[in-house]
Amino acid sequence: LAHTTRIAPADVWNFVGVLAQVCLVISLAVGAALYTRRWWAAFFGAVPFLVGTLSFTAQGWFTLMNSHAVVWGAIAVIFPLNSESASLAIARALFMFLLVLANRVSKRRATVLTAIVVGAGVGLLANIHTYGFFTALFLGTYCLSAYALATMTGRWPIIMSLSTIVLIVVLFQVGPPFANAVGRLAALALGLVPALPGLIIAVRRWAVPTIAALVAAGAAASPQIVTTWLALQHGNAFLKYREASSVALGLPWKNALLASTPLLIPLLLILTAGFYHKRPLWSGYAFGSIAAWFVLCKNDVWGANQEPYRFWIDGFALIAFTIVPIMLDVLLSSFGSRSSLTEPSSRRWKYVVATFSISAVVVGTISSIDWYRFYKSQEDQTFSLSTTNEQSWEAVGAKVTGAQLVLTDPCTDGQIFKAVTGDRVATYSPGLAWPARVKQLTAMSELLVAGKDPTPRQLHAAGVGWLVTDGNCSAHWPRTYAPFITRSAGSSYGPTPADTVILWRLRDRALAR
């Protein structure tokens, strides 16, 4: 969008990111009201943002684990306005749509259409954010599986649920050798195997909508999955780096259990209430969420070993975004004057619900200290991208043409320059994506970090065709590269002649000599 409209990427980032969060809040509020059929339930839409992870640490609002692994609440996931937060916002809206439909009597055509929309929506997340996609896929698959099992009568739900638990145990035994054989990224798919018993029941019970959802998800995700698989088969260096770079990022079970408590208490209440009142949607949601969350955040143990702490964070956020209406439904059904249950709740059961609910409120309130500390830590931390310097960058950046890269001098941050101008810059993040000339760019970057200037041939080899210099920078690139560059544009940001940003074009003919 920034490239198409020529609007600064930072502006588009903020506008689209905030818009996604506004839609998230609206879907939280409207979804809660529609699901519970109570207008005032919309006011509980803010609760997921306030729930923290009981991070009673020096950092204040997050807990540091091994290496750079951390755990924090949903507000910290949403704050960056990045593709991860966008994917979780989309997944939450899809799941809320599905929950509202599942809680009402709907026509078959509406059910099939909803299944296709939700399945395709989850599949499309694969092309937005990998971890957001897998979190939504696992949560949706396990919840569907558990819901199908819960709809069965007699002893079959217990037997099939035990089979799912057994398959999870088997996953931890079979996963490591499987990952060694096919690779860690491919091994992530193995984590869905424990959900197969319930999926088989779901296909038998609701054949058309279930198959339609699975096919739609596979079709929508296929562009990213197929290209990633082919790249792995051809030994793509970046993907191999990604596979191997996730080391010591698991969560110690004591820390993970404490951080999960604000959500585990209501999940256990919903699970118990579902069995007690024979409400498959409640028990299916709770059991599926717990199982999917556990499998994802322990993927380092069963072989995939792909940043389990990120899966824990995304699982926490997605569960927090969907649990509120179901929790309200449990409370309304147990204590409300217009209960949706076929039989009234006993006094003993009401005591159980009250105990769980009070515990959830108390723990959730204490955990919200994380949110307050996060809020305070971000005060006065904003910065402007519209200073006179950035305006000069934007002016010269608009003159860049072609596909060659822009290299900024040591006094100009290349990433900020890109955020302002949208130009293709000669810098990259090793953990996100690699350019075509990664070796040449790496060699050039190492020279710059060491305080040395790359030769013109090294610049040319790295695909650099443009230089941006600041007149106040000590690097003095205009003199260093004088025989090889031509001035293309300039923009003043201050009163002195040195207060000027200049765009230079590398002359290919000179480099070829």
C-alpha positions as a printed NumPy array, in Angstrom:
array([[  0.   ,   0.   ,   0.   ],
       [  2.864,   2.371,   0.795],
       [  4.556,   1.627,  -2.532],
       [  1.307,   2.056,  -4.454],
       [  0.265,   5.318,  -2.81 ],
       [  3.804,   6.672,  -2.22 ],
       [  2.806,   7.294,   1.398],
       [  5.548,   6.794,   3.983],
       [  5.557,   3.159,   5.191],
       [  5.579,   4.314,   8.821],
       [  2.331,   6.221,   8.252],
       [  0.701,   3.27 ,   6.488],
       [  2.003,   0.924,   9.215],
       [  0.371,   2.983,  11.957],
       [ -2.88 ,   3.591,  10.09 ],
       [ -3.458,  -0.004,   8.967],
       [ -2.199,  -1.435,  12.28 ],
       [ -4.457,   0.752,  14.402],
       [ -7.371,   0.062,  12.042],
       [ -6.846,  -3.688,  12.545],
       [ -6.915,  -3.207,  16.32 ],
       [-10.053,  -1.055,  16.127],
       [-11.711,  -3.877,  14.173],
       [-10.448,  -6.325,  16.803],
       [-12.033,  -4.336,  19.653],
       [-15.303,  -4.02 ,  17.726],
       [-15.367,  -7.751,  16.999],
       [-14.66 ,  -8.49 ,  20.662],
       [-17.527,  -6.291,  21.823],
       [-20.074,  -7.245,  19.154],
       [-19.143, -10.93 ,  19.348],
       [-19.646, -11.037,  23.116],
       [-23.052,  -9.363,  22.784],
       [-24.205, -11.658,  19.969],
       [-22.927, -14.833,  21.614],
       [-24.505, -14.154,  25.035],
       [-27.526, -12.241,  23.679],
       [-26.822,  -9.555,  26.284],
       [-26.023,  -6.033,  25.092],
       [-23.968,  -5.212,  28.18 ],
       [-21.566,  -8.086,  27.413],
       [-19.979,  -5.757,  24.847],
       [-18.367,  -3.813,  27.692],
       [-16.227,  -6.853,  28.536],
       [-14.407,  -6.527,  25.204],
       [-11.51 ,  -4.737,  26.93 ],
       [-10.804,  -7.574,  29.393],
       [ -8.371,  -9.548,  27.146],
       [ -6.121,  -6.507,  26.843],
       [ -5.856,  -6.142,  30.626],
       [ -5.031,  -9.748,  31.526],
       [ -1.321, -10.215,  32.234],
       [  1.012, -13.099,  32.969],
       [  1.776, -12.505,  36.675],
       [  5.234, -11.249,  35.812],
       [  6.435, -10.23 ,  39.255],
       [  9.937,  -9.472,  38.008],
       [ 12.309,  -6.563,  37.787],
       [ 11.24 ,  -6.03 ,  34.169],
       [  7.724,  -5.321,  35.406],
       [  5.419,  -6.506,  32.636],
       [  7.136,  -9.603,  31.195],
       [  9.124, -12.603,  32.407],
       [ 12.482, -13.398,  30.856],
       [ 13.142, -17.083,  30.184],
       [ 16.138, -18.816,  28.594],
       [ 18.14 , -16.986,  25.92 ],
       [ 15.872, -14.221,  24.573],
       [ 12.619, -16.096,  25.281],
       [  9.98 , -14.106,  27.166],
       [  6.309, -14.358,  28.104],
       [  3.939, -11.411,  28.134],
       [  0.267, -10.628,  27.775],
       [ -1.911,  -9.886,  24.759],
       [ -1.398,  -6.114,  24.974],
       [  2.323,  -6.504,  24.224],
       [  1.524,  -8.724,  21.21 ],
       [ -0.864,  -6.134,  19.806],
       [  1.285,  -3.083,  20.517],
       [  3.786,  -3.426,  17.605],
       [  0.955,  -3.336,  15.018],
       [  2.908,  -5.887,  12.983],
       [  1.873,  -8.868,  10.879],
       [  1.704, -11.075,  13.979],
       [ -0.802,  -8.804,  15.696],
       [ -2.769,  -8.502,  12.452],
       [ -2.924, -12.288,  12.009],
       [ -4.191, -12.754,  15.57 ],
       [ -6.815, -10.044,  15.078],
       [ -8.071, -11.772,  11.918],
       [ -8.063, -15.213,  13.568],
       [ -9.99 , -13.898,  16.536],
       [-12.688, -12.367,  14.307],
       [-13.012, -15.644,  12.376],
       [-13.305, -17.746,  15.532],
       [-15.841, -15.382,  17.077],
       [-17.902, -15.629,  13.908],
       [-17.737, -19.412,  14.191],
       [-18.633, -19.454,  17.905],
       [-21.678, -17.239,  17.386],
       [-22.907, -19.555,  14.633],
       [-22.218, -22.693,  16.7  ],
       [-24.262, -21.244,  19.571],
       [-27.312, -20.749,  17.37 ],
       [-29.521, -22.947,  15.216],
       [-28.413, -22.223,  11.649],
       [-29.39 , -23.459,   8.21 ],
       [-27.11 , -25.936,   6.481],
       [-26.177, -23.502,   3.722],
       [-25.117, -20.872,   6.289],
       [-23.065, -23.471,   8.15 ],
       [-21.215, -24.566,   5.005],
       [-20.58 , -20.973,   3.942],
       [-19.244, -20.107,   7.398],
       [-16.989, -23.159,   7.363],
       [-15.501, -22.124,   4.013],
       [-14.961, -18.501,   5.123],
       [-13.332, -19.488,   8.419],
       [-11.206, -22.218,   6.821],
       [-10.029, -19.956,   4.009],
       [ -9.369, -17.131,   6.473],
       [ -7.168, -19.314,   8.667],
       [ -5.348, -20.618,   5.588],
       [ -4.637, -17.104,   4.331],
       [ -2.824, -16.361,   7.59 ],
       [  0.002, -18.585,   6.317],
       [  0.747, -15.803,   3.832],
       [  0.728, -13.145,   6.572],
       [  2.527, -14.558,   9.616],
       [  3.807, -18.103,  10.155],
       [  3.317, -18.313,  13.918],
       [ -0.067, -16.608,  13.807],
       [ -1.15 , -19.146,  11.173],
       [  0.031, -22.206,  13.095],
       [ -1.488, -20.933,  16.346],
       [ -4.865, -20.368,  14.687],
       [ -4.64 , -23.685,  12.808],
       [ -3.811, -25.702,  15.923],
       [ -6.383, -23.946,  18.095],
       [ -9.131, -24.302,  15.494],
       [ -8.297, -27.94 ,  14.699],
       [ -8.023, -29.095,  18.304],
       [-11.187, -27.244,  19.348],
       [-13.135, -28.745,  16.433],
       [-11.778, -32.173,  17.346],
       [-12.676, -31.788,  21.023],
       [-16.112, -30.386,  20.165],
       [-16.867, -33.387,  17.951],
       [-15.822, -35.763,  20.731],
       [-17.964, -33.902,  23.265],
       [-21.075, -34.306,  21.088],
       [-20.843, -38.086,  21.324],
       [-22.918, -40.003,  23.873],
       [-22.092, -42.775,  26.285],
       [-18.487, -43.619,  27.045],
       [-17.17 , -42.747,  23.613],
       [-16.223, -39.143,  24.473],
       [-14.031, -40.371,  27.327],
       [-12.478, -43.16 ,  25.236],
       [-11.741, -40.896,  22.278],
       [-10.45 , -38.104,  24.525],
       [ -8.06 , -40.582,  26.129],
       [ -6.913, -41.584,  22.648],
       [ -6.076, -37.932,  21.934],
       [ -4.07 , -37.738,  25.173],
       [ -2.279, -40.985,  24.284],
       [ -1.413, -39.584,  20.847],
       [  0.03 , -36.478,  22.499],
       [  2.253, -38.734,  24.614],
       [  3.255, -40.66 ,  21.477],
       [  3.99 , -37.345,  19.731],
       [  6.677, -36.576,  22.303],
       [  8.3  , -39.944,  21.59 ],
       [  8.019, -40.039,  17.811],
       [  8.486, -36.321,  17.138],
       [ 12.273, -35.945,  17.646],
       [ 13.332, -38.728,  15.214],
       [ 10.672, -37.556,  12.75 ],
       [ 12.037, -33.999,  12.892],
       [ 15.57 , -35.3  ,  12.308],
       [ 14.349, -37.109,   9.202],
       [ 12.164, -34.433,   7.56 ],
       [ 13.317, -31.182,   9.212],
       [ 12.001, -29.073,  12.051],
       [  9.669, -26.854,  10.033],
       [  7.977, -29.831,   8.385],
       [  7.681, -31.538,  11.792],
       [  5.264, -28.838,  12.962],
       [  2.532, -30.585,  10.954],
       [  3.034, -33.684,  13.114],
       [  1.63 , -31.744,  16.048],
       [ -1.843, -31.976,  14.5  ],
       [ -1.909, -35.793,  14.61 ],
       [ -3.381, -36.032,  18.159],
       [ -6.451, -34.171,  16.872],
       [ -7.2  , -36.887,  14.279],
       [ -9.644, -38.964,  16.412],
       [-11.934, -35.988,  16.856],
       [-11.519, -34.862,  13.265],
       [-12.638, -38.275,  12.033],
       [-15.749, -37.972,  14.191],
       [-16.305, -34.42 ,  12.896],
       [-16.124, -35.606,   9.285],
       [-18.596, -38.408,   9.995],
       [-20.953, -36.089,  11.885],
       [-20.755, -32.915,   9.752],
       [-19.166, -34.169,   6.529],
       [-19.755, -31.266,   4.131],
       [-18.929, -28.274,   6.392],
       [-15.921, -30.018,   7.979],
       [-14.42 , -31.112,   4.667],
       [-15.206, -27.711,   3.139],
       [-13.357, -25.935,   5.968],
       [-10.314, -28.221,   5.711],
       [-10.127, -27.934,   1.921],
       [-10.544, -24.145,   2.035],
       [ -7.797, -23.84 ,   4.653],
       [ -5.43 , -26.04 ,   2.651],
       [ -6.106, -24.203,  -0.597],
       [ -5.617, -20.75 ,   0.94 ],
       [ -2.418, -21.78 ,   2.734],
       [ -0.978, -23.717,  -0.201],
       [  0.953, -20.854,  -1.879],
       [  3.116, -20.353,   1.19 ],
       [  3.272, -24.016,   2.227],
       [  4.205, -25.28 ,  -1.265],
       [  6.839, -22.6  ,  -1.9  ],
       [  8.343, -23.141,   1.568],
       [  8.429, -26.91 ,   1.056],
       [ 10.076, -26.583,  -2.344],
       [ 12.604, -24.111,  -0.929],
       [ 13.469, -26.543,   1.851],
       [ 13.924, -29.366,  -0.657],
       [ 16.337, -27.164,  -2.62 ],
       [ 18.323, -26.339,   0.509],
       [ 17.27 , -22.708,   0.881],
       [ 19.926, -21.154,   3.113],
       [ 17.571, -18.763,   4.931],
       [ 15.051, -21.464,   5.86 ],
       [ 17.816, -23.739,   7.087],
       [ 19.109, -20.867,   9.188],
       [ 15.612, -20.354,  10.602],
       [ 15.303, -24.038,  11.449],
       [ 18.628, -24.122,  13.266],
       [ 18.454, -20.71 ,  14.957],
       [ 15.745, -21.623,  17.485],
       [ 17.891, -22.788,  20.404],
       [ 17.119, -22.733,  24.142],
       [ 13.809, -20.94 ,  23.614],
       [ 11.628, -23.349,  25.588],
       [  9.607, -22.439,  28.661],
       [ 10.365, -23.969,  32.084],
       [  7.121, -25.602,  33.174],
       [  6.913, -23.736,  36.503],
       [  7.2  , -20.321,  34.826],
       [  4.807, -21.293,  32.041],
       [  2.248, -22.665,  34.495],
       [  2.318, -19.508,  36.626],
       [  2.03 , -17.243,  33.586],
       [ -0.874, -19.349,  32.241],
       [ -2.876, -19.233,  35.496],
       [ -5.026, -16.171,  34.572],
       [ -6.416, -18.156,  31.625],
       [ -6.195, -21.699,  32.99 ],
       [ -8.618, -20.993,  35.858],
       [-11.497, -19.88 ,  33.58 ],
       [-10.618, -22.611,  31.072],
       [-10.918, -25.267,  33.781],
       [-14.253, -23.794,  34.869],
       [-15.551, -23.849,  31.285],
       [-14.32 , -27.436,  30.848],
       [-15.968, -28.599,  34.075],
       [-19.192, -26.732,  33.302],
       [-19.307, -28.279,  29.838],
       [-19.15 , -31.814,  31.24 ],
       [-21.513, -31.049,  34.127],
       [-24.213, -29.449,  31.969],
       [-23.504, -31.494,  28.824],
       [-22.614, -28.441,  26.755],
       [-20.229, -29.728,  24.036],
       [-19.295, -26.236,  22.863],
       [-17.971, -25.297,  26.313],
       [-15.996, -28.467,  26.961],
       [-14.776, -28.659,  23.348],
       [-13.469, -25.106,  23.436],
       [-11.733, -25.515,  26.802],
       [-10.181, -28.947,  26.157],
       [ -9.127, -28.041,  22.613],
       [ -7.567, -24.746,  23.706],
       [ -5.572, -26.337,  26.515],
       [ -4.373, -29.215,  24.306],
       [ -3.382, -26.987,  21.366],
       [ -1.662, -24.461,  23.63 ],
       [  0.306, -27.206,  25.389],
       [  1.391, -28.948,  22.176],
       [  2.517, -25.695,  20.562],
       [  4.462, -24.261,  23.489],
       [  6.278, -27.581,  24.069],
       [  7.258, -28.095,  20.427],
       [ 10.92 , -27.908,  21.447],
       [ 10.442, -31.171,  23.365],
       [  8.685, -33.125,  20.609],
       [ 11.047, -32.139,  17.823],
       [  9.886, -29.066,  15.884],
       [ 11.756, -26.654,  18.185],
       [ 10.485, -23.501,  16.486],
       [ 10.441, -20.652,  19.029],
       [  8.02 , -22.279,  21.495],
       [  7.828, -19.105,  23.555],
       [  6.3  , -17.251,  20.581],
       [  3.657, -19.95 ,  20.234],
       [  2.922, -19.629,  23.953],
       [  2.475, -15.858,  23.581],
       [  0.251, -16.169,  20.492],
       [ -1.758, -18.948,  22.139],
       [ -2.251, -16.799,  25.232],
       [ -3.459, -13.88 ,  23.107],
       [ -5.825, -15.901,  20.925],
       [ -7.383, -17.693,  23.896],
       [ -7.739, -14.395,  25.777],
       [ -9.501, -12.885,  22.75 ],
       [-12.056, -15.715,  22.542],
       [-12.652, -16.823,  26.142],
       [-14.698, -13.855,  27.401],
       [-18.094, -14.618,  25.759],
       [-17.917, -18.305,  26.697],
       [-17.021, -17.461,  30.294],
       [-19.937, -15.013,  30.44 ],
       [-22.229, -17.698,  29.008],
       [-21.221, -20.109,  31.775],
       [-21.953, -17.502,  34.445],
       [-25.26 , -16.449,  32.889],
       [-26.36 , -20.049,  32.538],
       [-25.474, -20.816,  36.153],
       [-26.825, -17.678,  37.831],
       [-28.904, -15.829,  35.222],
       [-32.663, -15.505,  35.437],
       [-33.012, -16.682,  31.817],
       [-30.768, -19.712,  31.917],
       [-30.049, -21.521,  28.665],
       [-29.669, -24.831,  30.525],
       [-32.332, -27.498,  30.428],
       [-31.972, -28.112,  34.16 ],
       [-31.425, -25.505,  36.886],
       [-28.056, -25.442,  38.588],
       [-27.813, -26.989,  42.026],
       [-26.651, -24.944,  44.993],
       [-23.464, -27.002,  45.261],
       [-22.662, -26.381,  41.616],
       [-23.255, -22.665,  42.065],
       [-20.704, -22.694,  44.888],
       [-18.209, -24.371,  42.567],
       [-18.822, -21.819,  39.809],
       [-18.628, -18.948,  42.288],
       [-15.315, -20.223,  43.693],
       [-13.747, -20.592,  40.242],
       [-15.141, -17.231,  39.116],
       [-13.909, -15.318,  42.161],
       [-10.5  , -16.95 ,  41.782],
       [-10.4  , -15.989,  38.085],
       [-11.351, -12.387,  38.874],
       [ -8.81 , -12.08 ,  41.691],
       [ -5.941, -13.629,  39.691],
       [ -6.898, -11.688,  36.576],
       [ -7.002,  -8.431,  38.51 ],
       [ -3.588,  -9.076,  40.036],
       [ -2.212,  -9.965,  36.622],
       [ -3.459,  -6.647,  35.219],
       [ -0.577,  -5.003,  37.082],
       [  1.475,  -6.178,  34.092],
       [ -0.718,  -4.057,  31.829],
       [ -0.306,  -1.003,  34.064],
       [  3.461,  -1.393,  34.161],
       [  3.545,  -1.878,  30.408],
       [  1.499,   1.269,  29.948],
       [  3.794,   3.279,  32.219],
       [  6.92 ,   1.928,  30.518],
       [  5.7  ,   3.216,  27.14 ],
       [  4.888,   6.75 ,  28.286],
       [  6.938,   9.386,  26.443],
       [  8.574,   6.62 ,  24.373],
       [  7.135,   7.739,  21.044],
       [  9.32 ,   9.437,  18.441],
       [  8.6  ,  11.486,  15.376],
       [  9.396,  10.527,  11.818],
       [  8.523,  14.025,  10.562],
       [ 11.506,  16.04 ,  11.729],
       [ 13.38 ,  18.227,   9.264],
       [ 15.913,  15.404,   8.823],
       [ 13.225,  12.874,   7.914],
       [ 11.583,  15.381,   5.592],
       [ 14.89 ,  15.732,   3.768],
       [ 15.208,  11.942,   3.565],
       [ 11.736,  11.748,   2.063],
       [ 12.596,  14.434,  -0.485],
       [ 15.732,  12.712,  -1.773],
       [ 14.221,   9.233,  -1.417],
       [ 11.498,  10.174,  -3.875],
       [ 14.188,  10.57 ,  -6.551],
       [ 15.362,   6.945,  -6.292],
       [ 14.467,   4.862,  -9.341],
       [ 15.087,   1.295, -10.446],
       [ 15.671,  -1.836,  -8.368],
       [ 19.153,  -1.064,  -7.048],
       [ 19.614,  -0.687,  -3.306],
       [ 20.165,   2.474,  -1.296],
       [ 23.054,   2.582,   1.182],
       [ 22.929,   5.266,   3.872],
       [ 26.048,   6.62 ,   5.549],
       [ 26.866,   5.707,   9.185],
       [ 25.029,   8.808,  10.456],
       [ 21.721,   7.761,   8.882],
       [ 19.81 ,   4.717,  10.138],
       [ 18.966,   2.596,   7.099],
       [ 15.884,   1.018,   8.684],
       [ 14.431,   4.397,   9.667],
       [ 15.257,   5.703,   6.185],
       [ 13.223,   2.844,   4.721],
       [ 10.326,   3.532,   7.099],
       [ 10.239,   7.129,   5.908],
       [ 10.886,   6.671,   2.186],
       [  9.911,   3.102,   1.344],
       [ 13.063,   2.713,  -0.766],
       [ 14.903,  -0.607,  -0.976],
       [ 17.823,  -0.243,   1.432],
       [ 21.046,  -2.218,   1.753],
       [ 20.286,  -3.663,   5.168],
       [ 18.371,  -6.707,   6.408],
       [ 17.437,  -8.632,   9.539],
       [ 18.949, -12.155,   9.546],
       [ 15.931, -13.627,  11.319],
       [ 13.264, -12.208,   9.001],
       [ 14.371, -12.492,   5.382],
       [ 17.508, -12.681,   3.294],
       [ 18.18 , -10.682,   0.125],
       [ 19.411, -12.293,  -3.073],
       [ 22.998, -11.099,  -2.52 ],
       [ 23.189, -11.962,   1.153],
       [ 26.914, -12.815,   1.176],
       [ 27.928,  -9.578,  -0.502],
       [ 25.666,  -7.499,   1.733],
       [ 26.971,  -9.249,   4.839],
       [ 30.583,  -8.606,   3.85 ],
       [ 29.78 ,  -4.969,   3.187],
       [ 27.947,  -4.604,   6.52 ],
       [ 30.867,  -6.113,   8.422],
       [ 33.19 ,  -3.482,   6.935],
       [ 30.828,  -0.682,   7.926],
       [ 30.515,  -2.018,  11.475],
       [ 34.31 ,  -2.09 ,  11.681],
       [ 34.412,   1.576,  10.644],
       [ 35.783,   0.889,   7.159],
       [ 34.403,   2.037,   3.816],
       [ 33.498,  -0.618,   1.224],
       [ 35.188,  -0.333,  -2.145],
       [ 33.078,   0.754,  -5.115],
       [ 33.309,  -2.773,  -6.523],
       [ 31.987,  -4.197,  -3.231],
       [ 29.079,  -1.765,  -3.359],
       [ 28.321,  -2.767,  -6.915],
       [ 28.552,  -6.487,  -6.06 ],
       [ 26.033,  -6.015,  -3.218],
       [ 23.525,  -4.443,  -5.603],
       [ 23.961,  -0.906,  -4.251],
       [ 23.2  ,   1.774,  -6.832],
       [ 22.52 ,   4.761,  -4.586],
       [ 24.235,   6.475,  -1.649],
       [ 22.634,   8.842,   0.84 ],
       [ 24.957,  11.117,   2.798],
       [ 24.576,  13.731,   5.503],
       [ 26.817,  16.801,   5.268],
       [ 27.506,  16.624,   9.015],
       [ 28.67 ,  13.004,   8.917],
       [ 32.337,  12.287,   9.556],
       [ 32.37 ,   9.49 ,   6.964],
       [ 32.905,  12.016,   4.109],
       [ 31.644,   9.613,   1.432],
       [ 31.31 ,  12.412,  -1.175],
       [ 35.107,  12.723,  -1.195],
       [ 35.825,   9.003,  -0.769],
       [ 33.663,   7.946,  -3.726],
       [ 33.98 ,  11.15 ,  -5.78 ],
       [ 35.211,   9.437,  -8.994],
       [ 32.375,   6.923,  -8.929],
       [ 29.255,   8.922,  -7.992],
       [ 27.046,  11.599,  -9.455],
       [ 24.865,  13.905,  -7.382],
       [ 21.176,  13.279,  -8.112],
       [ 19.309,  15.297,  -5.47 ],
       [ 19.772,  17.26 ,  -2.271],
       [ 17.62 ,  18.649,   0.511],
       [ 18.522,  21.076,   3.3  ],
       [ 17.308,  20.534,   6.864],
       [ 19.173,  23.34 ,   8.66 ],
       [ 20.711,  26.811,   8.363],
       [ 24.276,  25.794,   7.462],
       [ 25.494,  24.321,   4.156],
       [ 26.476,  21.138,   5.989],
       [ 22.858,  20.586,   7.059],
       [ 22.072,  18.836,   3.791],
       [ 21.053,  15.312,   2.81 ],
       [ 22.351,  14.33 ,  -0.639],
       [ 21.417,  11.427,  -2.912],
       [ 24.227,  10.079,  -5.095],
       [ 24.041,   7.682,  -8.039],
       [ 26.811,   5.101,  -8.501],
       [ 28.171,   5.18 , -12.034],
       [ 28.233,   1.595, -13.321],
       [ 30.697,   2.371, -16.105],
       [ 33.271,   3.626, -13.64 ],
       [ 32.806,   0.497, -11.505],
       [ 33.363,  -1.77 , -14.474],
       [ 36.922,  -0.496, -15.015]])
